[in-house]
Amino acid sequence: MDYGEASCLAIALHRRWLFLTDDKDARKLARKVGVFISGTLGILKIGVERELISLETGNQLLKRMMEANYRSPIRDLTELFKKETNQ
């Protein structure tokens, strides 16, 4: 983990904030110390849930990110909402 991520994690831990990262090692450490985490997909999902963006816009953003080499485990944000209802 680099200095920037370590600093953000320390602040999130101290202030009990959500820690935003897509870095696997940083997420693992955050879980270990009890910090809530989210990443890029979580931010898009929150944007849709809070009606800051439409689902269509979120999917367009995700598509553009993937075209720019963002590696996503999903291709459509609808999958995130389906997982929620199946739990």
N, C-alpha and C positions, 0 to 999 in steps of 0.2 A: 504494500500500500504506500502510495506516495504521501508527501507532506500535506498536500491540500486535502486529500481524503481523510487522512488521520486527524487533521484539524477539524474538519466538518463533523467527523464522528465524535470527537471529544466535545464539541459544542452541543451536538444532538444529545449526547449522554447527559451532560451537565444541565441542559435546559429542558430535557425530556421532550425533545422535538423529533419529528420524523426525519430520518436520514435517507437522502436520495442518492442512489448509486446503482449502476448496472455492473459494477466490478464484483466478480464472484468472491474473491478473498475479503473484500471490504464488507460484503453482505454477511459472510460467514462470521466474521469478527463481531459485527453489529448484533447479530442474533445471540452470539455467545455472551455479550455484555448486557443483553436485554433492551436493545434499542430497536424501536419499530423502524422498518425499512420499506422503501418503495423504489421503483425505478421508472424508466421511460414509459413503459406500458401502463404502470400504475398512475402516472401523471395524466396520460391520455384518458384513462378510465375515469379518474376523478373529474377531469374537465367535462366529460360527457354527463356524468352523474349530477354535477352541479349546474348543468346546462350552460356552461361557458362556451362549449363547442357542441355541434351536433355529432351524432354517431358517424354520419357521412363524412364530415370534416375530419374527425378523428381518424377514420380509415384512410382518407386521402393523405393525411400527414404521415401515417404509418407507412403507406405505400411509397411516398417520397423518401422517407428515411431509409427504407429497405433498398430503394434504387440507389441511394448514396452509401450502400454497404452496411447499414445497421442490420445486425443479425437478430431476428425476432423468432421466437418459438411459435408465434401465431401469425396468420395473414389477415385476420379480421377481428376487430375489437369485440364483436358480438360473442366470440368464444369466451372472453373474460366474464361476460354477464351470464352465459350459460353455465359456467363452472360454479358460479355463486348460487344459482338456483338448484343445482344438483347436489349440493352439500347438505 
